[in-house]
Amino acid sequence: MHRWPLDEKPLLVFWETTKACPLACIHCRANAITRPLPGELSHAEALDLIRQVAEFGRPYPVLVLTGGDPLMRSDLWELVEEARSLGIPVAMAPSPSRQLLENIDNIVREGVSAVSISIDHPDPEVHDSVRRYQGSWEAATTAVRELLRRGVSVQVNTAVMRSTVRGLPGMARLLRELGVRTWEVFYLVPVGRAGAEEDLSPAEWEDVSAFLYEVSRYGVRVRTSEGPMFRRVALLLNYASRTGAEPSGLVRTGKLYLELVDELRKLMGEPGPQALFETSGTRDGKGIIFISHDGMVYPSGFLPVPVGSVRRGRLVDIYRGSPLLRRLRAAELRGRCGACEFREVCGGSRARAFAYYGDPLAEDPACAYRPGSLRVDVKEVLSAWQR
């Protein structure tokens, strides 16, 4: 399998098709509202955007239709048909609402390749309070079951913050009950409606990362969004498992980790030996690009630093030529992230660095790791994963 040329084209193109959404989530990146905002890409401009994605060449990036709620866009299915006619794989991130249930037939008929559905907590009341939409949990779980039954690939997205972190073990069990094999865990970034009071401490994020490694031993493929430190933690714990090294000498965990893992074992029993986790090396602007409802281009949906506009330029030129994107891909980072041995595989959350320091190249304040503190060669750690 050839390595994806991340300097030439993204793996994922996220397009915020609209700001309109029936939900009002407490952590919403988009500050979504109930109606579309003026300036949304017109139908003709949307078709042109899809053709711009095709300009990256085959194999095409995956076009991820997000929002707001993409189901609120009136020409959505025409746009899906256009993308599929060009051979561009289309994924969708609809809001967990009754509207999603009403569109399952359309999703199946139009050949959407994958759907991500947000479930933030195993307790319906907690999830619904986070999403500010009564019945959201029921809609989400019903949609997951029905889409899987009808052969559509489904991943569950979970936002981790103070309001939801204690539900992570129960979420792992819920995934198994639903038959979901891929879990995308979003590490909170205080942007949009998300407040810093919901953020965790660096030590707690380390605990969450180590816990997610344990979850990956139960047959669930775990990946993270804005939590690239998970890759370092998972690689180190995998190295310990394969070599017999003492895990505590590689990853420092605390009370939260112990409590989460204890609950996980009670709910799911003992894990298997094989860990399933992703270490693709993507980050904001590297393998990922985001187009807003009005055509502005950003390194990601969580990093509000514009690098161009698809109304004034071509997406392929913006991705390849933007000075900021080139620096992000080259890992020209500052602080601890710039000095870190795991800079290429992790690189820190650029969105969180910007949220706290106003600098997308600054160190990630959520990371607890101190570069140079390990007594093992990082090359050995990486080779243990590749074996």
C-alpha atoms as one frame of an Amber mdcrd trajectory, in Angstrom:
protein
   0.000   0.000   0.000   1.410   3.392  -0.995   1.691   6.148   1.601  -0.808
   8.935   1.039   0.969  12.074  -0.269  -0.157  14.386   2.526   1.799  17.344
   1.140  -0.108  17.064  -2.145  -3.649  16.316  -1.051  -5.728  15.780   2.065
  -7.219  12.479   3.114 -10.371  14.240   4.280 -12.065  17.385   2.989 -14.606
  18.604   5.543 -17.260  20.908   4.126 -19.570  22.811   6.442 -22.490  22.714
   4.032 -24.644  24.976   6.233 -24.751  26.541   9.690 -28.365  25.445  10.093
 -28.955  22.737  12.694 -31.874  21.626  14.886 -29.512  21.118  17.863 -27.804
  23.691  20.105 -24.925  21.655  21.568 -23.042  23.190  24.503 -19.683  22.511
  22.804 -20.642  23.363  19.197 -17.610  24.384  17.136 -19.811  26.031  14.517
 -22.079  28.083  16.780 -24.807  26.478  14.678 -28.232  28.110  14.434 -31.672
  27.016  13.288 -31.551  28.773   9.893 -28.873  29.125   7.192 -26.688  32.214
   7.362 -26.451  34.653   4.450 -23.418  34.005   2.261 -23.771  30.231   2.148
 -22.303  28.712  -1.018 -24.958  28.690  -3.732 -25.889  25.525  -5.585 -23.593
  26.442  -8.484 -20.735  27.298  -6.100 -21.269  24.036  -4.228 -21.027  22.059
  -7.467 -17.819  23.921  -8.283 -16.395  23.068  -4.857 -17.027  19.392  -5.512
 -15.192  19.691  -8.830 -12.336  21.408  -6.996 -12.026  18.339  -4.772 -11.720
  16.226  -7.919  -8.765  18.384  -9.020  -6.605  16.644  -6.403  -6.701  13.586
  -8.668  -7.269   9.916  -7.956  -7.423   8.467  -5.436  -9.665  11.321  -4.360
  -9.937  12.586  -0.800 -13.102  11.670   1.075 -15.588  14.545   1.010 -17.153
  14.753   4.479 -20.420  16.705   4.484 -20.850  18.328   7.852 -22.419  21.439
   9.360 -24.469  22.536  11.226 -26.457  19.662   9.893 -25.978  18.805   6.208
 -29.521  17.424   6.141 -30.737  21.014   6.509 -29.391  21.877   3.055 -32.157
  21.666   0.434 -29.913  20.588  -2.469 -27.953  18.030  -0.460 -28.832  14.943
  -2.472 -28.064  16.647  -5.780 -24.616  17.474  -4.394 -24.062  13.892  -3.233
 -25.049  12.667  -6.695 -22.553  15.060  -8.325 -19.706  13.893  -6.095 -20.466
  10.238  -6.661 -20.718  10.761 -10.439 -17.112  12.011 -10.312 -15.996   9.071
  -8.205 -15.441  11.095  -5.031 -16.277   9.083  -1.905 -18.839  10.889   0.245
 -19.208  10.611   4.006 -21.681  12.482   6.156 -21.860  13.815   9.706 -25.560
  14.552  10.327 -26.887  15.776  13.639 -28.482  13.114  15.852 -32.091  14.221
  15.490 -35.455  13.017  14.185 -34.453  14.473  10.824 -31.684  11.877  10.609
 -34.194   9.056  11.045 -36.342  10.546   8.280 -33.380  10.508   5.877 -32.034
   6.997   6.340 -33.626   5.846   3.083 -31.937   8.729   1.254 -28.546   7.957
   2.790 -28.772   4.332   1.696 -30.181   5.073  -1.766 -27.624   7.781  -2.589
 -24.669   5.561  -1.700 -23.149   7.593   1.131 -20.065   5.540   1.999 -19.910
   6.288   5.729 -21.884   8.138   8.373 -20.579   9.469  11.680 -23.138   9.860
  14.442 -22.508  11.642  17.718 -23.272   9.921  20.998 -21.627  11.693  23.909
 -22.750   9.638  26.892 -24.389   6.257  27.605 -27.047   8.014  29.698 -29.717
   9.478  27.376 -30.412  12.366  29.754 -26.756  13.448  29.866 -26.387  13.185
  26.087 -29.609  15.110  25.448 -28.586  17.852  27.892 -25.232  18.228  26.118
 -26.979  18.364  22.737 -29.891  20.484  24.025 -32.337  18.372  22.062 -34.858
  16.055  23.666 -34.736  12.640  22.018 -31.298  13.079  20.431 -29.837   9.969
  22.126 -32.757   7.810  21.010 -32.489   9.140  17.443 -28.746   8.514  17.389
 -28.855   4.936  18.630 -31.820   4.059  16.414 -30.045   5.491  13.364 -26.833
   3.598  14.137 -28.670   0.284  14.341 -30.689   0.883  11.180 -27.759   2.114
   9.082 -25.603  -0.831  10.125 -28.468  -3.213   9.368 -28.676  -1.739   5.877
 -24.974  -2.059   5.196 -23.783   1.523   5.726 -20.440   2.015   7.494 -20.983
   3.863  10.778 -18.617   5.393  13.281 -19.659   6.953  16.565 -18.221  10.316
  17.590 -17.954  11.257  21.262 -16.950  14.647  22.627 -14.889  14.349  25.817
 -15.208  17.129  28.381 -16.063  17.505  32.064 -19.741  16.810  31.341 -19.058
  13.485  29.575 -15.705  12.034  30.647 -17.149   9.739  33.324 -19.364   8.116
  30.730 -16.475   6.786  28.623 -16.535   3.196  29.989 -20.287   3.006  29.421
 -19.780   4.369  25.908 -17.360   1.534  25.164 -20.001  -0.989  26.211 -22.697
   0.829  24.231 -20.546   0.624  21.101 -20.273  -3.121  21.531 -24.036  -3.439
  22.041 -24.684  -1.377  18.893 -22.136  -3.314  16.833 -19.992  -0.222  16.104
 -16.332  -0.971  15.409 -14.922   2.559  15.001 -14.901   5.218  17.713 -13.772
   8.791  17.002 -13.146  10.621  20.254 -13.070  14.426  20.186 -10.819  16.081
  22.762 -12.504  19.372  23.646 -11.117  22.587  22.163 -12.571  25.804  23.635
 -13.861  27.242  20.384 -17.391  28.246  19.366 -19.756  27.472  22.259 -17.245
  25.252  24.075 -16.017  26.948  27.250 -12.619  26.430  28.878 -14.400  25.321
  32.066 -15.263  22.062  30.270 -11.590  21.379  29.411  -9.574  18.733  31.273
  -6.111  19.140  32.776  -3.043  17.762  30.940  -2.810  14.907  33.451  -6.465
  14.051  32.879  -6.021  14.071  29.086  -3.103  11.659  29.601  -5.429   9.444
  31.640  -8.116   9.594  28.941  -5.555   8.673  26.271  -4.294   5.678  28.253
  -7.881   4.591  28.894  -8.695   4.745  25.178  -5.722   2.482  24.480  -7.361
  -0.059  26.809 -10.654   0.311  24.922  -8.832  -0.466  21.669  -8.045  -3.914
  23.093 -11.765  -4.785  23.018 -12.040  -4.870  19.226 -12.881  -1.185  18.791
 -10.756   0.870  16.399 -10.049   4.087  18.282  -8.990   7.357  16.733  -9.067
  10.876  18.062  -9.801  14.383  16.833  -7.739  17.213  18.371  -6.199  14.600
  20.665  -3.034  13.565  18.816  -1.228  12.875  22.105  -3.277   9.674  22.143
  -0.955   8.380  19.408   2.116   8.822  21.605   0.411   7.207  24.586  -0.919
   4.289  22.516   2.456   3.680  20.849   4.241   3.659  24.203   1.736   1.316
  25.845   1.849  -0.948  22.809   5.658  -0.973  23.096   5.394  -1.917  26.769
   2.995  -4.739  25.925   5.282  -6.155  23.243   8.593  -5.808  25.075   7.615
  -6.364  28.698   8.662  -2.844  29.663   6.963  -1.296  32.683   4.072   0.880
  31.389   4.328   3.308  34.308   7.858   4.141  33.215   6.566   5.270  29.825
   3.149   6.829  30.510   2.192   8.459  33.778  -1.391   7.758  34.710  -3.422
   8.873  37.680  -6.694   8.504  39.549  -8.990   9.186  36.604  -7.338   6.456
  34.519  -7.617   3.910  37.327 -11.286   4.694  37.893 -12.178   4.584  34.191
 -10.341   1.302  33.593 -11.843  -0.288  36.699 -15.317   0.580  35.413 -14.405
  -0.673  31.933 -13.335  -4.087  33.282 -16.548  -4.364  35.320 -18.663  -3.633
  32.237 -16.725  -5.594  29.598 -14.476  -8.123  31.306 -10.861  -8.652  30.369
  -9.549  -7.296  27.043  -7.777  -9.152  24.281  -4.071  -8.781  23.486  -4.503
  -6.972  20.160  -4.874  -3.193  20.245  -6.653  -1.341  17.417  -5.676   2.299
  17.191  -4.778   4.682  14.393  -1.522   6.649  14.085  -1.886   8.158  10.622
   0.146  11.270  11.448  -2.538  13.634  10.169  -3.238  16.906  11.944  -4.935
  20.209  11.233  -3.769  21.226   7.754  -1.918  17.945   7.179  -4.246  15.439
   5.578  -7.220  17.497   6.758  -8.761  20.654   5.304 -12.009  22.434   6.142
 -14.291  24.625   4.022 -16.812  26.786   5.869 -20.385  27.515   4.816 -19.206
  30.670   3.031 -16.305  29.068   1.183 -13.480  30.135   3.483 -10.755  27.514
   3.892  -9.234  26.604   7.278  -6.706  23.990   8.471  -9.597  22.371  10.362
 -13.021  23.212  11.680 -11.546  23.846  15.125  -8.757  26.180  13.951 -10.356
  29.494  12.860  -7.364  30.871  10.930  -8.342  31.331   7.249  -5.872  30.275
   4.562  -7.963  31.103   1.476 -11.377  30.986  -0.139 -12.780  28.596  -2.756
 -14.663  31.588  -4.171 -11.384  33.318  -5.030  -8.982  30.414  -5.580  -8.801
  26.692  -6.196  -8.732  24.345  -3.231  -5.792  22.354  -4.582  -3.688  25.523
  -4.852  -4.665  26.661  -1.368  -3.835  23.301   0.198  -0.468  22.999  -1.503
   0.585  26.642  -1.449  -0.638  28.235   1.792   2.391  29.294   3.875   0.636
  28.330   7.128  -0.425  24.913   5.828   3.118  24.252   4.594   4.507  25.107
   8.040   1.925  22.912   9.760   2.794  19.966   7.512   6.523  20.512   8.067
   5.944  20.477  11.852   7.616  23.881  12.267   6.297  24.032  15.795   7.296
  25.963  18.883   7.718  25.098  22.540   7.578  21.512  23.692   5.862  20.370
  20.484   8.793  21.690  18.448  11.301  19.786  20.584   9.275  16.562  20.893
  10.509  13.214  19.605   6.910  12.432  18.638   6.536  15.629  16.606   5.820
  13.842  13.322   3.398  11.212  14.603   1.635  13.621  16.980   2.420  17.298
  16.532  -0.074  18.421  19.134  -3.464  20.009  18.550  -2.903  23.106  16.468
  -6.455  24.234  17.212  -5.946  24.061  20.975  -2.618  25.886  20.698  -4.418
  28.696  18.872  -7.365  28.703  21.292  -5.078  29.217  24.297  -2.107  31.117
  22.876  -3.386  32.708  19.655  -0.600  30.877  17.777  -1.342  27.762  15.686
   2.349  26.785  15.846   2.615  26.951  19.658   2.810  23.921  21.928  -0.352
  22.046  22.839  -1.260  23.055  26.410  -3.187  19.806  26.953  -0.110  17.584
  26.615   1.587  16.375  29.798   4.696  14.940  28.116   8.130  16.478  28.598
  10.380  15.921  25.549  13.547  13.991  26.299  12.165  12.342  29.439  11.926
   8.837  27.943  14.628   6.211  28.413  13.720   4.355  25.227  14.477   5.124
  21.595  11.390   6.425  19.792  12.479   4.489  16.689  12.164   1.277  18.709
   8.701   2.352  19.877   7.566   2.963  16.291   9.070  -0.278  14.987   7.259
  -2.261  17.702   3.950  -0.947  16.310   4.911  -1.747  12.724   5.895  -5.338
  13.490
